[in-house]
Amino acid sequence: FGYEPWIISTKDGGIVYGLMLSDGPVVTIMDMYGRRYMMEQEFVERKKRLSFSPMPAPQDFALSEQEVADISAYLLQVNL
């Protein structure tokens, strides 16, 4: 929850794609580069929540089972 991508169309023909941070009198969208776009609700033409995630699926990486195990072992050792 909270990480669904949205496409916002503005009345002047602009399009913003990203995560919706607020949806009230002021709509705030954060794009994939971390930039925030704030606009008044009346400036918004259309809002559409997308049904797919911007994150790639695990199979898109074409990693072997050993590579996944190696990455997991490394992450478990790193003091995050």
Secondary structure, 3 states (H helix, E strand, C coil): CCCCEEEEEECCCCEEEEEEEEECCEEEEECCCCCEEEEEHHHEEEEEECCCCCCCCHHHHCCCHHHHHHHHHHHHHCCC
